[in-house]
Amino acid sequence: MSANTVVQIRNLTKKIGGKTIVDHLTFDVPKGEVFGFLGPNGAGKTTTIRMIVGLITMTEGEVYVNGLSVAKEFEKAMTHVGAIVENPEMYKFLTGYQNLIHFARMHPGVTRQRIDEVVALVGLKNRIHEKVKRYSLGMRQRLGVAQAILHRPSVLILDEPTNGLDPAGIRELRDYLRGLARSEGIAVIVSSHLLSEMELMCDRVAIIQAGKLIDVRKMQEMREESGANKVALEVDNVQEAVRVASDYSSAAATPSGDSELEVLLEREQIPQVVAALVQAGVKVYGIRTVGMSLEDKFLEMTGREQIV
């Protein structure tokens, strides 16, 4: 295992009642990276996370955290893991600070200085001495993250961390997690159904379908790959333009407005399509490339399955 690798997953499999829920997943997550899980309904994302943190047993395969086997050296491996699966649980009648002190007692070596450091890191310095019952959902999420990283884990695992957050809260959490990965060198593994947020948050994503790993891709690569091929054309006759342009594309051209269509083209095909449109009597007022969103790419890779 590379010295930079924090989580190593090899042939991870879960079968329940003869049905394969997770099917031989293999991938690595290095330190300092925000790694995303994406998949349609019932793909096995949460089951995978539960196996990584030891909440359910593995049928086959291995999970290593900093070289320690989760199956064989569970307690040692978990000292390197911070996780929020479902919603963070707090004592609401205590203050945020009292909650952190209570949690710190379970981890030898967590000092008051570390607690203060983590409070500042998650941006709760001004509210940490208020009772948790007065916290907004976003503040509770931050306190949950503070609790999860108190013992300096190597990996932070979050299952649907943006659930229930408003747009401002989602942005705050996103910026915080990216900063945390950089400043603390923590590997962050995130599962979410908000594809647009994953696109902004993650360095890489694993796309899972029916328990199988379809691909692991860098976000930058996905943007660069897809951005050059989708072209928007502004025209005076959309229906005729769709008919003409579809002859040049591997996928049918589609209207995207009263005077615009989108079509997948190779770079060399763009002038050919424009010439064909003009020859057919269609006036072309504008041409621009359109980057496919992560959602577009995801739907393309999973055969347009429902997203969860």
JOFENWO-V707189 format. One record per residue. RES is the residue in three letters. PHI is phi in whole degrees, 0 to 359 (none if undefined). PSI is psi in whole degrees, 0 to 359 (NA if undefined). OMEGA is omega in whole degrees, 0 to 359 (none if undefined). Layout:
RES|PHI|PSI|OMEGA  RES|PHI|PSI|OMEGA
//
This chain:
MET|none|135|179  SER|297|147|179  ALA|297|339|181  ASN|273|348|184  THR|277|129|179  VAL|261|311|180  VAL|244|128|178  GLN|236|121|181  ILE|243|128|183  ARG|229|115|175  ASN|52|39|183  LEU|292|124|186  THR|222|140|174  LYS|225|124|177  LYS|241|134|177  ILE|231|121|179  GLY|57|36|179  GLY|84|354|179  LYS|260|133|179  THR|274|113|181  ILE|272|317|176  VAL|233|130|193  ASP|239|92|172  HIS|52|57|177  LEU|283|137|177  THR|220|120|174  PHE|193|166|178  ASP|239|152|174  VAL|233|117|180  PRO|276|166|178  LYS|291|152|178  GLY|76|12|182  GLU|244|142|170  VAL|262|115|188  PHE|246|127|185  GLY|252|144|172  PHE|256|124|176  LEU|233|145|177  GLY|181|154|178  PRO|288|180|184  ASN|306|128|178  GLY|72|22|184  ALA|289|335|180  GLY|109|15|182  LYS|296|307|182  THR|293|323|177  THR|299|319|178  THR|298|314|180  ILE|299|318|180  ARG|296|326|176  MET|289|321|180  ILE|300|320|183  VAL|266|5|174  GLY|80|16|179  LEU|283|333|172  ILE|225|155|183  THR|280|157|176  MET|270|143|173  THR|280|317|177  GLU|215|166|173  GLY|91|183|183  GLU|220|147|170  VAL|235|126|178  TYR|243|135|174  VAL|240|116|186  ASN|52|38|177  GLY|83|358|180  LEU|262|132|181  SER|285|125|178  VAL|296|325|181  ALA|286|321|187  LYS|260|334|181  GLU|230|55|190  PHE|305|307|185  GLU|297|317|178  LYS|295|316|181  ALA|298|320|184  MET|289|343|175  THR|293|343|180  HIS|260|6|185  VAL|242|135|167  GLY|242|136|186  ALA|212|147|168  ILE|232|106|176  VAL|252|123|192  GLU|75|214|181  ASN|266|147|177  PRO|296|134|181  GLU|261|129|180  MET|228|162|168  TYR|274|107|188  LYS|289|339|180  PHE|277|352|175  LEU|261|162|175  THR|284|167|177  GLY|300|320|181  TYR|295|318|179  GLN|296|324|176  ASN|299|317|181  LEU|292|322|177  ILE|297|317|179  HIS|300|316|180  PHE|291|324|181  ALA|297|331|180  ARG|295|339|179  MET|277|350|183  HIS|233|102|179  PRO|304|138|176  GLY|97|354|177  VAL|277|114|184  THR|266|166|174  ARG|299|326|178  GLN|298|319|178  ARG|294|321|178  ILE|300|314|180  ASP|297|322|180  GLU|296|316|181  VAL|291|322|178  VAL|300|316|178  ALA|294|322|182  LEU|297|322|182  VAL|266|3|174  GLY|74|34|180  LEU|248|16|186  LYS|305|320|184  ASN|279|347|185  ARG|237|3|189  ILE|294|337|181  HIS|265|10|173  GLU|269|155|179  LYS|292|143|184  VAL|299|331|180  LYS|298|343|177  ARG|268|355|183  TYR|283|146|169  SER|287|168|179  LEU|299|320|179  GLY|297|321|179  MET|292|323|178  ARG|293|323|177  GLN|298|318|179  ARG|296|318|178  LEU|297|323|176  GLY|298|318|177  VAL|294|319|178  ALA|302|316|179  GLN|297|320|184  ALA|289|334|183  ILE|255|4|184  LEU|304|321|185  HIS|268|19|178  ARG|57|60|179  PRO|289|162|176  SER|274|336|181  VAL|222|137|175  LEU|247|124|184  ILE|243|124|184  LEU|233|123|179  ASP|258|113|181  GLU|53|57|186  PRO|290|342|183  THR|265|4|179  ASN|303|127|176  GLY|83|356|181  LEU|275|146|174  ASP|280|170|183  PRO|305|322|180  ALA|293|320|179  GLY|294|321|178  ILE|297|316|180  ARG|295|318|179  GLU|300|314|181  LEU|295|318|179  ARG|300|311|181  ASP|296|322|181  TYR|295|315|182  LEU|295|320|178  ARG|295|318|177  GLY|296|321|180  LEU|296|316|179  ALA|299|321|181  ARG|287|310|188  SER|285|323|183  GLU|260|350|182  GLY|69|21|182  ILE|278|141|169  ALA|279|128|181  VAL|246|123|177  ILE|249|122|186  VAL|235|132|171  SER|250|132|180  SER|204|154|175  HIS|262|354|180  LEU|273|91|187  LEU|297|322|181  SER|296|325|179  GLU|288|322|178  MET|298|324|180  GLU|298|322|181  LEU|276|334|188  MET|269|322|196  CYS|265|149|171  ASP|276|320|176  ARG|221|157|175  VAL|228|144|171  ALA|256|125|179  ILE|259|120|186  ILE|242|137|178  GLN|219|130|180  ALA|50|39|177  GLY|82|354|182  LYS|255|147|177  LEU|278|114|179  ILE|283|314|182  ASP|191|157|169  VAL|239|119|186  ARG|230|146|171  LYS|286|139|180  MET|300|320|181  GLN|298|320|179  GLU|295|319|181  MET|296|322|178  ARG|294|315|183  GLU|293|320|181  GLU|297|312|189  SER|275|338|188  GLY|291|331|188  ALA|276|343|190  ASN|260|342|181  LYS|264|120|186  VAL|241|133|175  ALA|257|132|180  LEU|240|128|175  GLU|264|121|188  VAL|222|172|179  ASP|266|344|181  ASN|223|92|187  VAL|295|316|184  GLN|297|316|178  GLU|293|322|179  ALA|296|320|178  VAL|299|317|180  ARG|298|314|182  VAL|290|312|185  ALA|293|328|182  SER|297|337|179  ASP|291|342|184  TYR|255|355|188  SER|246|151|176  SER|286|340|176  ALA|236|152|182  ALA|296|138|173  ALA|294|148|183  THR|228|139|175  PRO|294|140|177  SER|236|14|180  GLY|170|180|181  ASP|295|333|184  SER|229|23|183  GLU|218|147|173  LEU|227|159|177  GLU|238|141|183  VAL|211|142|177  LEU|274|120|184  LEU|221|149|166  GLU|287|155|183  ARG|305|318|183  GLU|291|340|182  GLN|279|341|186  ILE|301|308|179  PRO|296|329|178  GLN|295|317|180  VAL|293|318|180  VAL|299|316|179  ALA|298|319|180  ALA|294|323|179  LEU|294|315|180  VAL|297|318|179  GLN|297|328|180  ALA|277|2|178  GLY|87|13|179  VAL|266|127|178  LYS|277|132|180  VAL|252|118|183  TYR|260|340|182  GLY|194|151|178  ILE|224|133|175  ARG|210|149|175  THR|276|146|182  VAL|237|120|177  GLY|288|129|176  MET|291|137|176  SER|286|168|175  LEU|301|325|179  GLU|297|316|178  ASP|301|312|182  LYS|295|318|179  PHE|300|313|181  LEU|295|325|178  GLU|295|320|185  MET|282|333|184  THR|254|13|178  GLY|68|31|177  ARG|61|38|174  GLU|289|161|178  GLN|294|141|181  ILE|268|144|174  VAL|233|NA|none
//
